[in-house]
Amino acid sequence: MNRTLKEATVRRYHYDTHRQLENHLAAFLDGYNFARRLKTLHGLTPYEAICTAWAKQPDRFRLDPIHLTSGLNT
């Protein structure tokens, strides 16, 4: 997954419509947030880090973050 994200950030793309850009950006962000494990988060993905923080201290959040994300398979 790391190689895929690196290649996606280095390449230049041309989009015929703004909608194509939005779709590609959404796919990239989903891949980054749900698959990329980060050292600064102790090997967790950003999504896993948010869910862990919510489980430990739910009073810091106004809404349940699990219900606010689309996920990869939706």
PDB file of N, H, CA, C and O in Angstrom:
ATOM      1  N   MET A   1       0.817  -1.192   0.000  1.00  0.00           N
ATOM      2  CA  MET A   1       0.000   0.000   0.000  1.00  0.00           C
ATOM      3  C   MET A   1       0.864   1.259   0.000  1.00  0.00           C
ATOM      4  O   MET A   1       0.488   2.264  -0.604  1.00  0.00           O
ATOM      5  N   ASN A   2       2.015   1.216   0.670  1.00  0.00           N
ATOM      6  H   ASN A   2       2.320   0.400   1.161  1.00  0.00           H
ATOM      7  CA  ASN A   2       2.875   2.395   0.719  1.00  0.00           C
ATOM      8  C   ASN A   2       3.340   2.803  -0.673  1.00  0.00           C
ATOM      9  O   ASN A   2       3.366   3.990  -0.997  1.00  0.00           O
ATOM     10  N   ARG A   3       3.704   1.828  -1.490  1.00  0.00           N
ATOM     11  H   ARG A   3       3.682   0.864  -1.226  1.00  0.00           H
ATOM     12  CA  ARG A   3       4.172   2.135  -2.841  1.00  0.00           C
ATOM     13  C   ARG A   3       3.051   2.756  -3.667  1.00  0.00           C
ATOM     14  O   ARG A   3       3.292   3.692  -4.429  1.00  0.00           O
ATOM     15  N   THR A   4       1.840   2.252  -3.525  1.00  0.00           N
ATOM     16  H   THR A   4       1.644   1.491  -2.906  1.00  0.00           H
ATOM     17  CA  THR A   4       0.708   2.781  -4.278  1.00  0.00           C
ATOM     18  C   THR A   4       0.463   4.244  -3.927  1.00  0.00           C
ATOM     19  O   THR A   4       0.247   5.065  -4.819  1.00  0.00           O
ATOM     20  N   LEU A   5       0.494   4.580  -2.634  1.00  0.00           N
ATOM     21  H   LEU A   5       0.669   3.913  -1.910  1.00  0.00           H
ATOM     22  CA  LEU A   5       0.282   5.968  -2.222  1.00  0.00           C
ATOM     23  C   LEU A   5       1.422   6.863  -2.701  1.00  0.00           C
ATOM     24  O   LEU A   5       1.190   7.994  -3.129  1.00  0.00           O
ATOM     25  N   LYS A   6       2.647   6.359  -2.629  1.00  0.00           N
ATOM     26  H   LYS A   6       2.835   5.441  -2.282  1.00  0.00           H
ATOM     27  CA  LYS A   6       3.777   7.164  -3.078  1.00  0.00           C
ATOM     28  C   LYS A   6       3.686   7.448  -4.571  1.00  0.00           C
ATOM     29  O   LYS A   6       3.935   8.572  -5.008  1.00  0.00           O
ATOM     30  N   GLU A   7       3.333   6.440  -5.352  1.00  0.00           N
ATOM     31  H   GLU A   7       3.131   5.527  -4.997  1.00  0.00           H
ATOM     32  CA  GLU A   7       3.191   6.645  -6.791  1.00  0.00           C
ATOM     33  C   GLU A   7       2.058   7.613  -7.103  1.00  0.00           C
ATOM     34  O   GLU A   7       2.157   8.401  -8.045  1.00  0.00           O
ATOM     35  N   ALA A   8       0.992   7.563  -6.328  1.00  0.00           N
ATOM     36  H   ALA A   8       0.912   6.923  -5.563  1.00  0.00           H
ATOM     37  CA  ALA A   8      -0.146   8.448  -6.572  1.00  0.00           C
ATOM     38  C   ALA A   8       0.195   9.895  -6.242  1.00  0.00           C
ATOM     39  O   ALA A   8      -0.360  10.809  -6.853  1.00  0.00           O
ATOM     40  N   THR A   9       1.097  10.122  -5.288  1.00  0.00           N
ATOM     41  H   THR A   9       1.548   9.380  -4.792  1.00  0.00           H
ATOM     42  CA  THR A   9       1.440  11.496  -4.938  1.00  0.00           C
ATOM     43  C   THR A   9       2.463  12.095  -5.888  1.00  0.00           C
ATOM     44  O   THR A   9       2.526  13.316  -6.029  1.00  0.00           O
ATOM     45  N   VAL A  10       3.261  11.270  -6.539  1.00  0.00           N
ATOM     46  H   VAL A  10       3.210  10.278  -6.424  1.00  0.00           H
ATOM     47  CA  VAL A  10       4.319  11.763  -7.417  1.00  0.00           C
ATOM     48  C   VAL A  10       3.810  12.035  -8.826  1.00  0.00           C
ATOM     49  O   VAL A  10       4.312  12.939  -9.494  1.00  0.00           O
ATOM     50  N   ARG A  11       2.850  11.291  -9.281  1.00  0.00           N
ATOM     51  H   ARG A  11       2.442  10.556  -8.738  1.00  0.00           H
ATOM     52  CA  ARG A  11       2.364  11.419 -10.660  1.00  0.00           C
ATOM     53  C   ARG A  11       1.534  12.681 -10.863  1.00  0.00           C
ATOM     54  O   ARG A  11       0.933  13.220  -9.933  1.00  0.00           O
ATOM     55  N   ARG A  12       1.525  13.125 -12.110  1.00  0.00           N
ATOM     56  H   ARG A  12       2.013  12.687 -12.865  1.00  0.00           H
ATOM     57  CA  ARG A  12       0.637  14.214 -12.509  1.00  0.00           C
ATOM     58  C   ARG A  12      -0.541  13.612 -13.244  1.00  0.00           C
ATOM     59  O   ARG A  12      -0.384  12.680 -14.033  1.00  0.00           O
ATOM     60  N   TYR A  13      -1.697  14.136 -12.986  1.00  0.00           N
ATOM     61  H   TYR A  13      -1.825  14.893 -12.345  1.00  0.00           H
ATOM     62  CA  TYR A  13      -2.902  13.646 -13.638  1.00  0.00           C
ATOM     63  C   TYR A  13      -3.595  14.800 -14.335  1.00  0.00           C
ATOM     64  O   TYR A  13      -3.507  15.948 -13.901  1.00  0.00           O
ATOM     65  N   HIS A  14      -4.278  14.485 -15.411  1.00  0.00           N
ATOM     66  H   HIS A  14      -4.349  13.552 -15.763  1.00  0.00           H
ATOM     67  CA  HIS A  14      -5.107  15.467 -16.103  1.00  0.00           C
ATOM     68  C   HIS A  14      -6.548  14.986 -16.014  1.00  0.00           C
ATOM     69  O   HIS A  14      -6.849  13.833 -16.324  1.00  0.00           O
ATOM     70  N   TYR A  15      -7.419  15.863 -15.598  1.00  0.00           N
ATOM     71  H   TYR A  15      -7.174  16.800 -15.347  1.00  0.00           H
ATOM     72  CA  TYR A  15      -8.829  15.518 -15.440  1.00  0.00           C
ATOM     73  C   TYR A  15      -9.657  16.332 -16.424  1.00  0.00           C
ATOM     74  O   TYR A  15      -9.453  17.536 -16.584  1.00  0.00           O
ATOM     75  N   ASP A  16     -10.585  15.663 -17.072  1.00  0.00           N
ATOM     76  H   ASP A  16     -10.752  14.685 -16.942  1.00  0.00           H
ATOM     77  CA  ASP A  16     -11.466  16.348 -18.014  1.00  0.00           C
ATOM     78  C   ASP A  16     -12.533  17.148 -17.293  1.00  0.00           C
ATOM     79  O   ASP A  16     -12.977  18.186 -17.782  1.00  0.00           O
ATOM     80  N   THR A  17     -12.948  16.662 -16.123  1.00  0.00           N
ATOM     81  H   THR A  17     -12.587  15.818 -15.726  1.00  0.00           H
ATOM     82  CA  THR A  17     -13.989  17.358 -15.366  1.00  0.00           C
ATOM     83  C   THR A  17     -13.560  17.495 -13.910  1.00  0.00           C
ATOM     84  O   THR A  17     -12.680  16.785 -13.425  1.00  0.00           O
ATOM     85  N   HIS A  18     -14.198  18.411 -13.251  1.00  0.00           N
ATOM     86  H   HIS A  18     -14.913  18.989 -13.645  1.00  0.00           H
ATOM     87  CA  HIS A  18     -13.943  18.622 -11.829  1.00  0.00           C
ATOM     88  C   HIS A  18     -14.395  17.410 -11.021  1.00  0.00           C
ATOM     89  O   HIS A  18     -13.802  17.094  -9.990  1.00  0.00           O
ATOM     90  N   ARG A  19     -15.424  16.742 -11.478  1.00  0.00           N
ATOM     91  H   ARG A  19     -15.906  16.998 -12.316  1.00  0.00           H
ATOM     92  CA  ARG A  19     -15.950  15.548 -10.800  1.00  0.00           C
ATOM     93  C   ARG A  19     -14.915  14.422 -10.785  1.00  0.00           C
ATOM     94  O   ARG A  19     -14.805  13.697  -9.796  1.00  0.00           O
ATOM     95  N   GLN A  20     -14.156  14.270 -11.872  1.00  0.00           N
ATOM     96  H   GLN A  20     -14.245  14.859 -12.675  1.00  0.00           H
ATOM     97  CA  GLN A  20     -13.099  13.259 -11.914  1.00  0.00           C
ATOM     98  C   GLN A  20     -12.021  13.554 -10.872  1.00  0.00           C
ATOM     99  O   GLN A  20     -11.522  12.643 -10.211  1.00  0.00           O
ATOM    100  N   LEU A  21     -11.669  14.822 -10.732  1.00  0.00           N
ATOM    101  H   LEU A  21     -12.075  15.562 -11.269  1.00  0.00           H
ATOM    102  CA  LEU A  21     -10.700  15.219  -9.714  1.00  0.00           C
ATOM    103  C   LEU A  21     -11.221  14.896  -8.322  1.00  0.00           C
ATOM    104  O   LEU A  21     -10.489  14.352  -7.496  1.00  0.00           O
ATOM    105  N   GLU A  22     -12.476  15.225  -8.056  1.00  0.00           N
ATOM    106  H   GLU A  22     -13.071  15.668  -8.727  1.00  0.00           H
ATOM    107  CA  GLU A  22     -13.060  14.945  -6.745  1.00  0.00           C
ATOM    108  C   GLU A  22     -13.060  13.450  -6.441  1.00  0.00           C
ATOM    109  O   GLU A  22     -12.737  13.048  -5.323  1.00  0.00           O
ATOM    110  N   ASN A  23     -13.415  12.629  -7.417  1.00  0.00           N
ATOM    111  H   ASN A  23     -13.676  12.956  -8.325  1.00  0.00           H
ATOM    112  CA  ASN A  23     -13.442  11.180  -7.213  1.00  0.00           C
ATOM    113  C   ASN A  23     -12.044  10.628  -6.942  1.00  0.00           C
ATOM    114  O   ASN A  23     -11.864   9.785  -6.064  1.00  0.00           O
ATOM    115  N   HIS A  24     -11.059  11.105  -7.698  1.00  0.00           N
ATOM    116  H   HIS A  24     -11.206  11.790  -8.411  1.00  0.00           H
ATOM    117  CA  HIS A  24      -9.693  10.632  -7.491  1.00  0.00           C
ATOM    118  C   HIS A  24      -9.165  11.073  -6.132  1.00  0.00           C
ATOM    119  O   HIS A  24      -8.509  10.292  -5.442  1.00  0.00           O
ATOM    120  N   LEU A  25      -9.438  12.297  -5.742  1.00  0.00           N
ATOM    121  H   LEU A  25      -9.971  12.932  -6.302  1.00  0.00           H
ATOM    122  CA  LEU A  25      -8.996  12.796  -4.443  1.00  0.00           C
ATOM    123  C   LEU A  25      -9.658  12.027  -3.305  1.00  0.00           C
ATOM    124  O   LEU A  25      -9.002  11.708  -2.314  1.00  0.00           O
ATOM    125  N   ALA A  26     -10.942  11.728  -3.431  1.00  0.00           N
ATOM    126  H   ALA A  26     -11.475  11.988  -4.236  1.00  0.00           H
ATOM    127  CA  ALA A  26     -11.643  10.957  -2.400  1.00  0.00           C
ATOM    128  C   ALA A  26     -11.059   9.553  -2.277  1.00  0.00           C
ATOM    129  O   ALA A  26     -10.895   9.046  -1.167  1.00  0.00           O
ATOM    130  N   ALA A  27     -10.746   8.929  -3.396  1.00  0.00           N
ATOM    131  H   ALA A  27     -10.878   9.341  -4.298  1.00  0.00           H
ATOM    132  CA  ALA A  27     -10.146   7.590  -3.365  1.00  0.00           C
ATOM    133  C   ALA A  27      -8.764   7.626  -2.719  1.00  0.00           C
ATOM    134  O   ALA A  27      -8.411   6.732  -1.950  1.00  0.00           O
ATOM    135  N   PHE A  28      -7.984   8.658  -3.030  1.00  0.00           N
ATOM    136  H   PHE A  28      -8.270   9.384  -3.654  1.00  0.00           H
ATOM    137  CA  PHE A  28      -6.659   8.784  -2.425  1.00  0.00           C
ATOM    138  C   PHE A  28      -6.765   8.987  -0.918  1.00  0.00           C
ATOM    139  O   PHE A  28      -6.043   8.344  -0.156  1.00  0.00           O
ATOM    140  N   LEU A  29      -7.651   9.869  -0.481  1.00  0.00           N
ATOM    141  H   LEU A  29      -8.238  10.392  -1.100  1.00  0.00           H
ATOM    142  CA  LEU A  29      -7.792  10.124   0.953  1.00  0.00           C
ATOM    143  C   LEU A  29      -8.315   8.907   1.700  1.00  0.00           C
ATOM    144  O   LEU A  29      -7.886   8.644   2.823  1.00  0.00           O
ATOM    145  N   ASP A  30      -9.233   8.163   1.096  1.00  0.00           N
ATOM    146  H   ASP A  30      -9.581   8.377   0.184  1.00  0.00           H
ATOM    147  CA  ASP A  30      -9.704   6.930   1.730  1.00  0.00           C
ATOM    148  C   ASP A  30      -8.561   5.934   1.874  1.00  0.00           C
ATOM    149  O   ASP A  30      -8.412   5.301   2.919  1.00  0.00           O
ATOM    150  N   GLY A  31      -7.772   5.798   0.849  1.00  0.00           N
ATOM    151  H   GLY A  31      -7.893   6.312   0.000  1.00  0.00           H
ATOM    152  CA  GLY A  31      -6.624   4.898   0.923  1.00  0.00           C
ATOM    153  C   GLY A  31      -5.633   5.327   1.985  1.00  0.00           C
ATOM    154  O   GLY A  31      -5.078   4.490   2.696  1.00  0.00           O
ATOM    155  N   TYR A  32      -5.407   6.624   2.096  1.00  0.00           N
ATOM    156  H   TYR A  32      -5.858   7.304   1.518  1.00  0.00           H
ATOM    157  CA  TYR A  32      -4.467   7.134   3.094  1.00  0.00           C
ATOM    158  C   TYR A  32      -5.014   6.962   4.502  1.00  0.00           C
ATOM    159  O   TYR A  32      -4.303   6.486   5.387  1.00  0.00           O
ATOM    160  N   ASN A  33      -6.255   7.340   4.721  1.00  0.00           N
ATOM    161  H   ASN A  33      -6.833   7.727   4.002  1.00  0.00           H
ATOM    162  CA  ASN A  33      -6.826   7.312   6.066  1.00  0.00           C
ATOM    163  C   ASN A  33      -7.125   5.916   6.577  1.00  0.00           C
ATOM    164  O   ASN A  33      -7.091   5.686   7.786  1.00  0.00           O
ATOM    165  N   PHE A  34      -7.415   4.984   5.693  1.00  0.00           N
ATOM    166  H   PHE A  34      -7.442   5.170   4.711  1.00  0.00           H
ATOM    167  CA  PHE A  34      -7.824   3.657   6.133  1.00  0.00           C
ATOM    168  C   PHE A  34      -6.747   2.596   5.948  1.00  0.00           C
ATOM    169  O   PHE A  34      -6.896   1.496   6.480  1.00  0.00           O
ATOM    170  N   ALA A  35      -5.673   2.875   5.221  1.00  0.00           N
ATOM    171  H   ALA A  35      -5.552   3.769   4.789  1.00  0.00           H
ATOM    172  CA  ALA A  35      -4.685   1.833   4.953  1.00  0.00           C
ATOM    173  C   ALA A  35      -3.262   2.212   5.356  1.00  0.00           C
ATOM    174  O   ALA A  35      -2.470   1.329   5.683  1.00  0.00           O
ATOM    175  N   ARG A  36      -2.925   3.469   5.341  1.00  0.00           N
ATOM    176  H   ARG A  36      -3.569   4.186   5.075  1.00  0.00           H
ATOM    177  CA  ARG A  36      -1.544   3.884   5.614  1.00  0.00           C
ATOM    178  C   ARG A  36      -1.294   3.936   7.115  1.00  0.00           C
ATOM    179  O   ARG A  36      -1.957   4.679   7.839  1.00  0.00           O
ATOM    180  N   ARG A  37      -0.339   3.148   7.574  1.00  0.00           N
ATOM    181  H   ARG A  37       0.199   2.544   6.987  1.00  0.00           H
ATOM    182  CA  ARG A  37       0.032   3.143   8.987  1.00  0.00           C
ATOM    183  C   ARG A  37       1.159   4.159   9.189  1.00  0.00           C
ATOM    184  O   ARG A  37       2.129   4.181   8.431  1.00  0.00           O
ATOM    185  N   LEU A  38       1.022   4.995  10.217  1.00  0.00           N
ATOM    186  H   LEU A  38       0.234   4.977  10.833  1.00  0.00           H
ATOM    187  CA  LEU A  38       1.963   6.084  10.431  1.00  0.00           C
ATOM    188  C   LEU A  38       2.785   5.859  11.697  1.00  0.00           C
ATOM    189  O   LEU A  38       2.257   5.413  12.715  1.00  0.00           O
ATOM    190  N   LYS A  39       4.080   6.168  11.630  1.00  0.00           N
ATOM    191  H   LYS A  39       4.510   6.530  10.803  1.00  0.00           H
ATOM    192  CA  LYS A  39       4.955   6.002  12.791  1.00  0.00           C
ATOM    193  C   LYS A  39       4.537   6.913  13.936  1.00  0.00           C
ATOM    194  O   LYS A  39       4.575   6.503  15.097  1.00  0.00           O
ATOM    195  N   THR A  40       4.144   8.129  13.629  1.00  0.00           N
ATOM    196  H   THR A  40       4.114   8.462  12.687  1.00  0.00           H
ATOM    197  CA  THR A  40       3.788   9.079  14.681  1.00  0.00           C
ATOM    198  C   THR A  40       2.546   8.651  15.449  1.00  0.00           C
ATOM    199  O   THR A  40       2.319   9.105  16.570  1.00  0.00           O
ATOM    200  N   LEU A  41       1.746   7.784  14.852  1.00  0.00           N
ATOM    201  H   LEU A  41       1.930   7.415  13.941  1.00  0.00           H
ATOM    202  CA  LEU A  41       0.553   7.261  15.524  1.00  0.00           C
ATOM    203  C   LEU A  41       0.806   5.849  16.047  1.00  0.00           C
ATOM    204  O   LEU A  41      -0.133   5.093  16.298  1.00  0.00           O
ATOM    205  N   HIS A  42       2.078   5.503  16.208  1.00  0.00           N
ATOM    206  H   HIS A  42       2.840   6.118  16.004  1.00  0.00           H
ATOM    207  CA  HIS A  42       2.486   4.196  16.745  1.00  0.00           C
ATOM    208  C   HIS A  42       1.945   3.045  15.913  1.00  0.00           C
ATOM    209  O   HIS A  42       1.467   2.049  16.457  1.00  0.00           O
ATOM    210  N   GLY A  43       2.020   3.178  14.615  1.00  0.00           N
ATOM    211  H   GLY A  43       2.409   3.987  14.173  1.00  0.00           H
ATOM    212  CA  GLY A  43       1.626   2.101  13.714  1.00  0.00           C
ATOM    213  C   GLY A  43       0.143   2.014  13.413  1.00  0.00           C
ATOM    214  O   GLY A  43      -0.299   1.057  12.776  1.00  0.00           O
ATOM    215  N   LEU A  44      -0.633   2.986  13.855  1.00  0.00           N
ATOM    216  H   LEU A  44      -0.274   3.763  14.372  1.00  0.00           H
ATOM    217  CA  LEU A  44      -2.069   2.992  13.570  1.00  0.00           C
ATOM    218  C   LEU A  44      -2.346   3.813  12.314  1.00  0.00           C
ATOM    219  O   LEU A  44      -1.566   4.692  11.945  1.00  0.00           O
ATOM    220  N   THR A  45      -3.455   3.515  11.675  1.00  0.00           N
ATOM    221  H   THR A  45      -4.088   2.801  11.975  1.00  0.00           H
ATOM    222  CA  THR A  45      -3.915   4.372  10.592  1.00  0.00           C
ATOM    223  C   THR A  45      -4.583   5.587  11.228  1.00  0.00           C
ATOM    224  O   THR A  45      -4.976   5.513  12.392  1.00  0.00           O
ATOM    225  N   PRO A  46      -4.727   6.696  10.515  1.00  0.00           N
ATOM    226  CA  PRO A  46      -5.420   7.847  11.094  1.00  0.00           C
ATOM    227  C   PRO A  46      -6.829   7.497  11.587  1.00  0.00           C
ATOM    228  O   PRO A  46      -7.257   7.984  12.633  1.00  0.00           O
ATOM    229  N   TYR A  47      -7.542   6.665  10.848  1.00  0.00           N
ATOM    230  H   TYR A  47      -7.194   6.268   9.998  1.00  0.00           H
ATOM    231  CA  TYR A  47      -8.888   6.258  11.258  1.00  0.00           C
ATOM    232  C   TYR A  47      -8.845   5.456  12.557  1.00  0.00           C
ATOM    233  O   TYR A  47      -9.662   5.681  13.450  1.00  0.00           O
ATOM    234  N   GLU A  48      -7.902   4.525  12.669  1.00  0.00           N
ATOM    235  H   GLU A  48      -7.238   4.342  11.944  1.00  0.00           H
ATOM    236  CA  GLU A  48      -7.779   3.731  13.891  1.00  0.00           C
ATOM    237  C   GLU A  48      -7.401   4.606  15.079  1.00  0.00           C
ATOM    238  O   GLU A  48      -7.873   4.372  16.191  1.00  0.00           O
ATOM    239  N   ALA A  49      -6.553   5.616  14.858  1.00  0.00           N
ATOM    240  H   ALA A  49      -6.170   5.806  13.955  1.00  0.00           H
ATOM    241  CA  ALA A  49      -6.156   6.516  15.935  1.00  0.00           C
ATOM    242  C   ALA A  49      -7.349   7.317  16.445  1.00  0.00           C
ATOM    243  O   ALA A  49      -7.493   7.515  17.652  1.00  0.00           O
ATOM    244  N   ILE A  50      -8.197   7.774  15.545  1.00  0.00           N
ATOM    245  H   ILE A  50      -8.081   7.613  14.565  1.00  0.00           H
ATOM    246  CA  ILE A  50      -9.391   8.518  15.956  1.00  0.00           C
ATOM    247  C   ILE A  50     -10.338   7.621  16.738  1.00  0.00           C
ATOM    248  O   ILE A  50     -10.883   8.037  17.760  1.00  0.00           O
ATOM    249  N   CYS A  51     -10.539   6.394  16.268  1.00  0.00           N
ATOM    250  H   CYS A  51     -10.096   6.056  15.438  1.00  0.00           H
ATOM    251  CA  CYS A  51     -11.430   5.461  16.963  1.00  0.00           C
ATOM    252  C   CYS A  51     -10.887   5.095  18.336  1.00  0.00           C
ATOM    253  O   CYS A  51     -11.659   4.953  19.285  1.00  0.00           O
ATOM    254  N   THR A  52      -9.570   4.940  18.460  1.00  0.00           N
ATOM    255  H   THR A  52      -8.943   5.055  17.690  1.00  0.00           H
ATOM    256  CA  THR A  52      -8.953   4.636  19.748  1.00  0.00           C
ATOM    257  C   THR A  52      -9.119   5.807  20.710  1.00  0.00           C
ATOM    258  O   THR A  52      -9.451   5.607  21.879  1.00  0.00           O
ATOM    259  N   ALA A  53      -8.892   7.021  20.228  1.00  0.00           N
ATOM    260  H   ALA A  53      -8.622   7.183  19.278  1.00  0.00           H
ATOM    261  CA  ALA A  53      -9.065   8.206  21.074  1.00  0.00           C
ATOM    262  C   ALA A  53     -10.514   8.348  21.512  1.00  0.00           C
ATOM    263  O   ALA A  53     -10.781   8.733  22.650  1.00  0.00           O
ATOM    264  N   TRP A  54     -11.448   8.045  20.630  1.00  0.00           N
ATOM    265  H   TRP A  54     -11.232   7.732  19.705  1.00  0.00           H
ATOM    266  CA  TRP A  54     -12.865   8.130  20.983  1.00  0.00           C
ATOM    267  C   TRP A  54     -13.233   7.085  22.031  1.00  0.00           C
ATOM    268  O   TRP A  54     -14.027   7.364  22.929  1.00  0.00           O
ATOM    269  N   ALA A  55     -12.664   5.887  21.926  1.00  0.00           N
ATOM    270  H   ALA A  55     -12.019   5.660  21.196  1.00  0.00           H
ATOM    271  CA  ALA A  55     -12.961   4.827  22.895  1.00  0.00           C
ATOM    272  C   ALA A  55     -12.416   5.176  24.274  1.00  0.00           C
ATOM    273  O   ALA A  55     -13.036   4.845  25.285  1.00  0.00           O
ATOM    274  N   LYS A  56     -11.254   5.846  24.327  1.00  0.00           N
ATOM    275  H   LYS A  56     -10.750   6.115  23.506  1.00  0.00           H
ATOM    276  CA  LYS A  56     -10.648   6.197  25.611  1.00  0.00           C
ATOM    277  C   LYS A  56     -11.297   7.423  26.241  1.00  0.00           C
ATOM    278  O   LYS A  56     -11.511   7.458  27.453  1.00  0.00           O
ATOM    279  N   GLN A  57     -11.610   8.424  25.432  1.00  0.00           N
ATOM    280  H   GLN A  57     -11.436   8.396  24.448  1.00  0.00           H
ATOM    281  CA  GLN A  57     -12.153   9.686  25.943  1.00  0.00           C
ATOM    282  C   GLN A  57     -13.303  10.165  25.067  1.00  0.00           C
ATOM    283  O   GLN A  57     -13.132  11.101  24.287  1.00  0.00           O
ATOM    284  N   PRO A  58     -14.466   9.543  25.182  1.00  0.00           N
ATOM    285  CA  PRO A  58     -15.585   9.941  24.316  1.00  0.00           C
ATOM    286  C   PRO A  58     -16.105  11.352  24.598  1.00  0.00           C
ATOM    287  O   PRO A  58     -16.776  11.940  23.750  1.00  0.00           O
ATOM    288  N   ASP A  59     -15.805  11.904  25.780  1.00  0.00           N
ATOM    289  H   ASP A  59     -15.261  11.427  26.470  1.00  0.00           H
ATOM    290  CA  ASP A  59     -16.279  13.255  26.099  1.00  0.00           C
ATOM    291  C   ASP A  59     -15.570  14.327  25.268  1.00  0.00           C
ATOM    292  O   ASP A  59     -16.052  15.458  25.201  1.00  0.00           O
ATOM    293  N   ARG A  60     -14.448  14.005  24.638  1.00  0.00           N
ATOM    294  H   ARG A  60     -14.057  13.087  24.693  1.00  0.00           H
ATOM    295  CA  ARG A  60     -13.741  14.959  23.786  1.00  0.00           C
ATOM    296  C   ARG A  60     -14.412  15.146  22.433  1.00  0.00           C
ATOM    297  O   ARG A  60     -14.099  16.092  21.710  1.00  0.00           O
ATOM    298  N   PHE A  61     -15.322  14.261  22.090  1.00  0.00           N
ATOM    299  H   PHE A  61     -15.576  13.493  22.677  1.00  0.00           H
ATOM    300  CA  PHE A  61     -15.984  14.291  20.792  1.00  0.00           C
ATOM    301  C   PHE A  61     -17.455  14.647  20.966  1.00  0.00           C
ATOM    302  O   PHE A  61     -18.100  14.196  21.913  1.00  0.00           O
ATOM    303  N   ARG A  62     -17.980  15.447  20.062  1.00  0.00           N
ATOM    304  H   ARG A  62     -17.456  15.813  19.293  1.00  0.00           H
ATOM    305  CA  ARG A  62     -19.407  15.758  20.090  1.00  0.00           C
ATOM    306  C   ARG A  62     -20.221  14.649  19.456  1.00  0.00           C
ATOM    307  O   ARG A  62     -21.328  14.353  19.906  1.00  0.00           O
ATOM    308  N   LEU A  63     -19.681  14.029  18.409  1.00  0.00           N
ATOM    309  H   LEU A  63     -18.782  14.269  18.043  1.00  0.00           H
ATOM    310  CA  LEU A  63     -20.368  12.958  17.695  1.00  0.00           C
ATOM    311  C   LEU A  63     -19.474  11.730  17.633  1.00  0.00           C
ATOM    312  O   LEU A  63     -18.251  11.831  17.736  1.00  0.00           O
ATOM    313  N   ASP A  64     -20.093  10.577  17.464  1.00  0.00           N
ATOM    314  H   ASP A  64     -21.086  10.495  17.380  1.00  0.00           H
ATOM    315  CA  ASP A  64     -19.360   9.332  17.312  1.00  0.00           C
ATOM    316  C   ASP A  64     -18.643   9.351  15.961  1.00  0.00           C
ATOM    317  O   ASP A  64     -19.312   9.368  14.928  1.00  0.00           O
ATOM    318  N   PRO A  65     -17.305   9.349  15.931  1.00  0.00           N
ATOM    319  CA  PRO A  65     -16.591   9.445  14.650  1.00  0.00           C
ATOM    320  C   PRO A  65     -16.774   8.224  13.758  1.00  0.00           C
ATOM    321  O   PRO A  65     -16.552   8.314  12.551  1.00  0.00           O
ATOM    322  N   ILE A  66     -17.165   7.108  14.308  1.00  0.00           N
ATOM    323  H   ILE A  66     -17.346   7.035  15.289  1.00  0.00           H
ATOM    324  CA  ILE A  66     -17.357   5.901  13.505  1.00  0.00           C
ATOM    325  C   ILE A  66     -18.499   6.090  12.510  1.00  0.00           C
ATOM    326  O   ILE A  66     -18.457   5.551  11.404  1.00  0.00           O
ATOM    327  N   HIS A  67     -19.509   6.848  12.899  1.00  0.00           N
ATOM    328  H   HIS A  67     -19.543   7.285  13.798  1.00  0.00           H
ATOM    329  CA  HIS A  67     -20.665   7.052  12.033  1.00  0.00           C
ATOM    330  C   HIS A  67     -20.454   8.167  11.006  1.00  0.00           C
ATOM    331  O   HIS A  67     -21.285   8.337  10.114  1.00  0.00           O
ATOM    332  N   LEU A  68     -19.375   8.919  11.110  1.00  0.00           N
ATOM    333  H   LEU A  68     -18.700   8.780  11.834  1.00  0.00           H
ATOM    334  CA  LEU A  68     -19.149  10.053  10.219  1.00  0.00           C
ATOM    335  C   LEU A  68     -18.293   9.721   9.003  1.00  0.00           C
ATOM    336  O   LEU A  68     -18.189  10.534   8.084  1.00  0.00           O
ATOM    337  N   THR A  69     -17.685   8.554   8.982  1.00  0.00           N
ATOM    338  H   THR A  69     -17.769   7.894   9.729  1.00  0.00           H
ATOM    339  CA  THR A  69     -16.797   8.202   7.880  1.00  0.00           C
ATOM    340  C   THR A  69     -17.471   7.227   6.939  1.00  0.00           C
ATOM    341  O   THR A  69     -18.312   6.424   7.345  1.00  0.00           O
ATOM    342  N   SER A  70     -17.091   7.308   5.683  1.00  0.00           N
ATOM    343  H   SER A  70     -16.408   7.960   5.353  1.00  0.00           H
ATOM    344  CA  SER A  70     -17.713   6.444   4.686  1.00  0.00           C
ATOM    345  C   SER A  70     -17.114   5.049   4.680  1.00  0.00           C
ATOM    346  O   SER A  70     -17.834   4.077   4.452  1.00  0.00           O
ATOM    347  N   GLY A  71     -15.837   4.924   4.918  1.00  0.00           N
ATOM    348  H   GLY A  71     -15.252   5.713   5.103  1.00  0.00           H
ATOM    349  CA  GLY A  71     -15.188   3.619   4.887  1.00  0.00           C
ATOM    350  C   GLY A  71     -14.862   3.195   3.466  1.00  0.00           C
ATOM    351  O   GLY A  71     -15.272   3.840   2.500  1.00  0.00           O
ATOM    352  N   LEU A  72     -14.127   2.115   3.352  1.00  0.00           N
ATOM    353  H   LEU A  72     -13.794   1.592   4.136  1.00  0.00           H
ATOM    354  CA  LEU A  72     -13.695   1.669   2.037  1.00  0.00           C
ATOM    355  C   LEU A  72     -14.768   0.892   1.297  1.00  0.00           C
ATOM    356  O   LEU A  72     -14.820   0.944   0.068  1.00  0.00           O
ATOM    357  N   ASN A  73     -15.609   0.189   1.994  1.00  0.00           N
ATOM    358  H   ASN A  73     -15.567   0.147   2.992  1.00  0.00           H
ATOM    359  CA  ASN A  73     -16.559  -0.710   1.346  1.00  0.00           C
ATOM    360  C   ASN A  73     -17.981  -0.164   1.287  1.00  0.00           C
ATOM    361  O   ASN A  73     -18.930  -0.935   1.143  1.00  0.00           O
ATOM    362  N   THR A  74     -18.143   1.139   1.394  1.00  0.00           N
ATOM    363  H   THR A  74     -17.373   1.765   1.511  1.00  0.00           H
ATOM    364  CA  THR A  74     -19.496   1.706   1.335  1.00  0.00           C
ATOM    365  C   THR A  74     -19.719   2.421   0.032  1.00  0.00           C
ATOM    366  O   THR A  74     -20.801   2.962  -0.198  1.00  0.00           O
TER     367      THR A  74
END
